[in-house]
Amino acid sequence: MPSPLSQAADLLPELTSEEASAQIEAALIARREERTSTNWIALIRLFDGTEIPCNVKDISKSGAKLGVPETYVLPSAFMLRIVGRDFVLRVNLAWRRGNYAGVRIERIAKLTVPEEKKAVTEEQTPDYSSIGTRRSRSFAS
């Protein structure tokens, strides 16, 4: 009985043997958690305060794939803040290929919500009762 590696190698004749072996091994290695496809806008926050815009392409409980231009040099550890979410991630760089980077999630921290967003009082609530009503028009002669 042929091995799974030789069967898969037969299906990829256009690749060199090294490329085929790398792709076959990657396909056979199961991930620990299922990844969920996303297209979240995020900011990479370096420890010196620099922020780099990026996208979260997919995410799991233990890691994520980021879309970040290859012109940016990423350190081995940094913070990742997803825009519109109330948490920040401390991550370690696992790999980097072109415009993509893989990270391992080390810690998740909840961000505090500012007090002004928490408390919405009646005076801050806009009055929409006048929408759709006609104003009287008087024309002076």
C-alpha positions in Angstrom: 0.0 0.0 0.0 1.5 3.4 -1.0 2.1 6.0 1.6 0.0 9.1 1.8 3.1 11.2 1.0 3.7 9.3 -2.3 0.0 9.5 -3.2 -0.1 13.2 -2.6 3.2 13.7 -4.5 1.6 12.1 -7.6 -1.1 14.7 -7.5 1.3 17.6 -7.6 3.6 16.8 -10.5 4.1 20.5 -11.5 5.9 21.3 -8.2 9.5 20.4 -7.4 9.9 17.6 -4.9 10.9 20.0 -2.1 7.9 22.2 -2.6 5.6 19.2 -2.9 7.0 17.7 0.3 6.5 21.0 2.2 2.9 21.3 1.0 2.1 17.7 1.8 3.6 17.9 5.3 1.6 21.1 5.9 -1.6 19.5 4.8 -1.1 16.4 7.0 -0.4 18.4 10.2 -3.7 19.0 11.9 -4.3 22.3 13.7 -5.1 22.3 17.4 -8.1 24.5 16.9 -10.3 25.4 14.0 -9.6 28.7 12.4 -12.4 31.1 11.6 -12.1 33.4 8.5 -12.4 37.1 9.3 -11.6 40.4 7.7 -11.2 42.5 10.9 -9.4 45.8 10.8 -6.7 45.8 13.5 -3.7 47.8 14.8 -0.4 46.3 15.7 0.9 48.3 18.6 4.7 48.0 19.2 6.1 48.5 22.7 7.6 51.9 21.7 4.1 53.2 20.9 4.2 52.8 17.1 1.0 51.6 15.5 0.9 49.6 12.2 -2.5 49.0 10.4 -3.3 45.4 9.5 -6.1 43.0 8.8 -6.9 39.8 10.7 -7.5 37.2 8.0 -8.3 34.3 10.3 -8.2 33.5 14.0 -8.4 30.6 16.4 -8.1 30.3 20.2 -4.3 30.0 19.9 -3.3 32.1 16.9 -4.1 34.3 13.9 -3.1 35.1 10.4 -2.5 38.8 9.8 -2.3 40.7 6.6 0.4 43.3 7.0 2.5 44.9 4.2 5.9 43.3 4.0 7.6 46.7 4.2 6.9 46.8 7.9 9.4 44.9 10.1 7.7 43.1 12.9 9.3 42.3 16.3 9.1 38.9 17.9 6.4 40.1 20.3 3.8 42.9 20.1 0.2 43.9 21.0 -2.7 43.5 18.6 -5.9 45.6 19.0 -8.9 44.8 16.9 -10.9 47.9 16.0 -14.4 47.8 17.4 -13.7 45.1 20.0 -13.1 45.6 23.7 -9.9 43.5 24.1 -6.3 43.6 23.1 -4.0 40.6 22.4 -0.4 40.1 23.3 1.1 37.9 20.5 4.4 36.4 19.4 5.4 36.3 15.8 5.4 32.7 14.6 6.1 33.1 10.9 6.3 35.8 8.1 5.7 35.3 4.4 5.3 38.3 2.1 2.3 40.3 3.1 1.2 37.8 5.8 2.3 37.0 9.3 1.2 34.2 11.7 1.0 35.0 15.4 0.5 32.9 18.5 -1.8 34.5 21.1 -0.1 34.7 24.5 -2.6 36.8 26.5 -5.9 38.5 26.1 -6.7 41.6 28.1 -10.1 43.4 28.3 -10.1 47.1 27.6 -12.0 49.4 29.9 -14.9 51.2 28.4 -14.8 54.9 29.0 -17.5 56.2 31.4 -19.1 58.5 28.8 -19.9 55.5 26.6 -21.3 53.6 29.6 -23.9 56.1 30.8 -26.3 57.4 28.2 -28.7 59.8 29.9 -32.0 61.2 28.6 -30.4 64.5 27.9 -27.9 62.9 25.6 -30.5 60.9 23.7 -31.6 62.9 20.6 -35.3 63.7 20.0 -36.4 62.1 16.8 -40.1 63.0 17.3 -40.0 65.8 14.8 -38.8 63.6 11.9 -41.5 63.3 9.3 -43.6 66.2 10.4 -44.3 69.2 8.1 -43.4 72.7 9.1 -46.0 75.3 8.4 -44.9 77.7 5.6 -46.1 81.2 5.5 -45.3 83.4 2.6 -45.3 87.1 3.2 -47.0 89.2 0.4 
